[in-house]
Amino acid sequence: MNLVPTAEITVIPFLMALVISLISTPITIWCFSKLGWVVDPKKSPHPAHIHKDPVPKGGGLPVLVSVLITTLCLIELDYHLIAVFVACILTTIVGLVDDIKGVNPYKRLGFNFLAAIIIVASGIGISFVSNPFGGIIDLAALKITLSFIGNIFQIWILADLFALLWIPILMNAINWSSGVDGQISGVITIAAVVLGMISLNYSADITQWPVSTLAFALGGAFLGLTVYHFYPQKIMPGYSATSLAGLLLGVVSILATAKVGALLVVLGVPLIDFVYTMTRRVIAGKSPVWGDKNHLHHKLLNMGWSKKGVALFYWLATGVLGVVALNFEAKIKLLVIMTLVALMAVFSIWQYFYRFSKQRDLGNG
């Protein structure tokens, strides 16, 4: 990794992306509103939508523009970065189509995997993960060597499979936590900055460009979006922004020497909610990819929390977990994740009985 001034890979990309996002987001809002590309809950109700007035989606467009312009100005283009950009553009296009007229969730998932394949095919993969009990878990041991037109290619079976699952999981887990004004845009901003700080000290040898530049550009782009997404929202991130965020966070976590565990901690709340939601839907005999109103943020709203309160809770939790990811070893991170899983289980059980008792009280009344 080339040695460059810290400001050039932290402050400058963050501020550049922030300014571009602050300019391009209101333009996106105006264009989408003029074209009638808004989500009107009265005309097209959706179980995941809780807003009452027509609001445009399409947040992925200003984020993509901000990240692309910033990174192209600051990073020398190579085939790894080209692959990342191609995957980002594909993801955003599919997301924008979904934001405007809707795309079948299974088709969206197929494009998620296609974007991940583009990333992995460029040579970006998770070669190892930290072992919480010491050392590392080598995912590159099992590999296949191929020769094609005089060139030697290696396929790391476990490493590539891990990456092919990790990236789509992030893309969907982040999207499922996008339900309240400002909620997920602020979470992504914090997660991107934390990963950027981690990558200042660690970087994979696979690229020669500063991984942190990409992370801080993503953070700045989403901070600009957060300004317009926070209550009362003028734009929703939509699938275009959330899936793009999952893709880029996945890439950065891989290139920052496989900091998968760190990102698991930082995004602990939305990721655990994602796992519980998947499990709940499967047990109920429902499709795991079709939306409903039983996510954590929905439950908090049903308990009387305000939209601002839910968003700030997610930001605070992500910030605290970010501090943990930055300062503690793998064993502590595992303990934190296990604690979060247990707390979420206790909350789910308590919330179930709370709702049951409330319904019983209403029935008796």
Buried (B, 14 or more C-beta within 10 A) or exposed (E): BEEEEEEEBBEBBBBBBBBBBBEBBBEBBEEBBEEEBBBBBEEEEEEBBBBEEBBBBBBBBBBBBBBBBBBEEBBEEBEBBEBBBBBBBBBBBBBBBBBBEEBEBEEBBBBBBBBBBBBBBBBBBBBBBBBBEEEEBBBBEEBEEEEEEEEEEEBBEBBBBBBBEBBBBBBBBBBBBBBBBBBBBBBBBBBBBBBBBBBBEBBBEBBEBBBBBBBBBBBBBBBBBBBBBBBEBBBBBBBBBBBBBBBBBBBBBBBBBBBBBBBBBBBBBBBBBBBBBBEBBEEEEEEBBEBBBBBBBBBBBBEEBEBBBBBBBBBEBBBBBBEBBBEBEBEBBBEBBEEBBEEBEEBBEEBEEBEEEEEEEEEEE
